[in-house]
Amino acid sequence: MLGGLTIFLLNIGHSTSDAVRRVLLDPDFYLNAINTVMVVFVFLTSSILGVYVYRQTNDKLAVLLSQLPVLSFLALRSYSFYDYVLPVITNVSPEPLLISVAALFNLCFLKLFFAKEHREEMLMTILLGVICALGIATRLTFSPYLMIPLIVCKGRMKFLFLAVSAVSLFLWTIPIIPSYGWVGGWITRLLTHTGEYGSGTQGFINLSLFLLNCNIILSKCWYLMLFGLGALILSLGQIIKNPMSRGTSFFLATAFCVLVQLAIIAKHYDDHYLVAAISLFSPLFVLAYVNVKNKNIFLKATVFLCIIVFIVQSLGNALAYSKQLSGYTKAAVSFNNMIHEKYADFIFVGVFPMPMSTSEAAFFWGNDRDNRQQDELANLYPKRLAYFLTNMNDYAPYVSGIYSIKQRVWADDLITSGARVMFVAPKGYDFSQTPYTVLPLEQGKYAASYLLVASTEKQAEMLFDAAIKLLEAGDYPQAFVLALKSKQLHYQPAGKVDYLLSVIYPRIKH
């Protein structure tokens, strides 16, 4: 909805059809615009939080502590399974919005901590319910935030918070009411299966994978964990002197929520899932500092030193990441520009995973989920193809093969028609395991281009279909022979033909 509003404001005075055309012709402009809006939100919410902390504490170190976690997002990748991806703060995804939502939560949480009147406590409790619901609607990893108000709020305030959260969650998720059943089933699978995204065997966690992910989390943000542990040790000393004071309950609730979040993320790990957990270090640092700042001048000096180390560490990581990403982007753009100029009469086919060689290839991803703009895309980008190869989902239509905007295209037919087709693939990509025979044309730093000269994909597809029909007819030996020939011709996806062979073989034996 935020993206839709941004696009609408940029197309005031244009008809809907004209706005659609403008977006499809220049998608990067609109992606940058949406990203700018979200970054502005991050700036505003973080600034408001910092101003409030300063007004309450009159301490610049406390303000810096409230802002430190944001620096971590400059070098936190959008996805962990790619070497070169945008940091979460510059990617059009739920994460930049989640950073802003977390900052608003931290603001209301600290206002609840400093509140001196019952009316203010009630108002902050209501706002926390609204914000928690928005955070959960944005990303499920925000769910542990619900525990914090439930721990620190008193009596009836807990019920008020839960009621507001429930009503707000319904309001924030009105667009997906028809999908409530599917979402509920998916969440259930997440909780009751050990694999990623509700896959795998039944159970709560895969212990070996859980421990491996814990180690990855520590390697990603060890300095946060170190500072958090130091704050915890300092606070434990206060707990012994003054058990369960107001400050202690707020601090422990925050620390406990961080640990729960990290445990949840370790079950289904990806870099960008750390946003919600890292954001909570803002109030964690402030609460710990407020609790000890007047105790010892040495402690205050230590905090200042830790802040300097954190800033240097974070900016150093961000600069290294930015340099790496910039170098990759320049090399990829330079290579793509060169081959498009040198081979202007070729049809370009991008091989995933890599920056696509044409803008229209990126639209192919959208066709899997929403194909209402296929005719518009086909008119705007005629004679263009997109090829994708991924093992993430063997049942996805883009798992293998050459596709136009609207349909599957056989390589054999392209070769017969005399079309000159160039694959643009990651450097070192192994075509020997595909149905395509290619000749190398150009080599770049990260990518290479290949001329398509032959293909067996059509024959492999026909053999596979025939094997299925023979299986249904009960001719298992012949079905096995045809399935095996299909495999030898490199039918894609390979997992699909392997599964067919595994189904047929026991029946032959029987």
Secondary structure, DSSP 8 states (H G I E B T S, - for coil): -HHHHHHHHHTTTS-HHHHHHHHHH-HHHHHHHHHHHHHHHHHHHHHHHHHHHHHHH--HHHHHHHHHHHHHGGG-BS-SS-SS--BGGGSSSHHHHHHHHHHHHHHHHHHHHH--SHHHHHHHHHHHHHHHHHHHHH-GGGGGGGHHHHHHS-THHHHHHHHHHHHHHHHHTGGGGGGHHHHHHHHHHHHHBSSGGG-SSBSS--HHHHHHHHHHHHHHSHHHHHHHHHHHHHHHHHHHHSTT-HHHHHHHHHHHHHHHHHHHHHHS--GGGHHHHHHTHHHHHHHHHHHHTTT-HHHHHHHHHHHHHHHHHHHHHHHHHHHHHHHHHHHHHHHHHHHHHHTTTSEEEE-SSS--SSHHHHHHHHHTT--TTHHHHHHHSTT-EEE---SS-TTSTTSSSEEESSSEE-HHHHHHTT--EEEEEETT--GGGSSEEEEEEEE-SSEEEEEEEEE-HHHHHHHHHHHHHHHHHT-HHHHHHHHHHHHHTT-SSHHHHHHHHHHHHHHHH-
